[in-house]
Every structure is written in C-alpha cells, then in structure tokens.
Amino acid sequence: MAAKDYVIERLKSLLRDAVNDRKTGASEIRRMRMHGYIDGYMQALKDAGICTKDELTAVIAELRKLGTA
C-alpha cells in the first residue's frame, strides 16, 4: 500500500505543478508537455492496476475542491 500512497502523492504534486505553471505564465510548450506527462502517468497507473479511474478522478476532485487544480 505504501507504493500506492507514493504514486498518489506524486500525482498530486504533478497536478499542483501544472496549476502553478498556468498561474505563473509558463510557456505553452512547457504546459502542454506537463499535461502530456500527467496523462501518461495516470494511464500507466490504470494500466498497471495500481489505481482505478474512480480513484484518479477522486484525486483530481480533491485538489479542485482545495483550489489547487
């Protein structure tokens, strides 16, 4: 379970970085690369059976509720 907790925290960190990039005016190329990286990371988590789609959606919803995504 510790590995799952780690990847969830890593995903949250990536999502926060993406939001921060948007807020600080990072280049479009950097932002699109980050979005692609996050999409791939989430797909890999699903494909490996580490997380379900509902779990990933809950992570995003949690961060949106806190105003960080």
NORWOFEN-V882242 format. One record per residue. N is the residue number from 1. RES is the residue in one letter. SS is DSSP state (h for helix, s for strand, l for the rest). OMEGA is omega in whole degrees, -180 to 180 (* if undefined). Layout:
n=N res=RES ss=SS omega=OMEGA
n=N res=RES ss=SS omega=OMEGA
This chain:
n=1 res=M ss=l omega=-180
n=2 res=A ss=h omega=179
n=3 res=A ss=h omega=179
n=4 res=K ss=h omega=178
n=5 res=D ss=h omega=180
n=6 res=Y ss=h omega=-177
n=7 res=V ss=h omega=176
n=8 res=I ss=h omega=178
n=9 res=E ss=h omega=177
n=10 res=R ss=h omega=178
n=11 res=L ss=h omega=178
n=12 res=K ss=h omega=178
n=13 res=S ss=h omega=178
n=14 res=L ss=h omega=179
n=15 res=L ss=h omega=177
n=16 res=R ss=h omega=177
n=17 res=D ss=h omega=180
n=18 res=A ss=h omega=178
n=19 res=V ss=h omega=179
n=20 res=N ss=h omega=177
n=21 res=D ss=h omega=180
n=22 res=R ss=h omega=-177
n=23 res=K ss=h omega=-177
n=24 res=T ss=h omega=176
n=25 res=G ss=l omega=177
n=26 res=A ss=l omega=-178
n=27 res=S ss=l omega=180
n=28 res=E ss=h omega=-180
n=29 res=I ss=h omega=180
n=30 res=R ss=h omega=-179
n=31 res=R ss=h omega=180
n=32 res=M ss=h omega=176
n=33 res=R ss=h omega=180
n=34 res=M ss=h omega=179
n=35 res=H ss=h omega=178
n=36 res=G ss=h omega=179
n=37 res=Y ss=h omega=180
n=38 res=I ss=h omega=178
n=39 res=D ss=h omega=180
n=40 res=G ss=h omega=179
n=41 res=Y ss=h omega=-180
n=42 res=M ss=h omega=178
n=43 res=Q ss=h omega=179
n=44 res=A ss=h omega=178
n=45 res=L ss=h omega=178
n=46 res=K ss=h omega=-177
n=47 res=D ss=h omega=-180
n=48 res=A ss=l omega=-180
n=49 res=G ss=l omega=-180
n=50 res=I ss=l omega=-180
n=51 res=C ss=l omega=174
n=52 res=T ss=l omega=177
n=53 res=K ss=h omega=180
n=54 res=D ss=h omega=178
n=55 res=E ss=h omega=179
n=56 res=L ss=h omega=178
n=57 res=T ss=h omega=179
n=58 res=A ss=h omega=178
n=59 res=V ss=h omega=-180
n=60 res=I ss=h omega=180
n=61 res=A ss=h omega=179
n=62 res=E ss=h omega=-180
n=63 res=L ss=h omega=177
n=64 res=R ss=h omega=180
n=65 res=K ss=h omega=178
n=66 res=L ss=h omega=179
n=67 res=G ss=l omega=-179
n=68 res=T ss=l omega=177
n=69 res=A ss=l omega=*
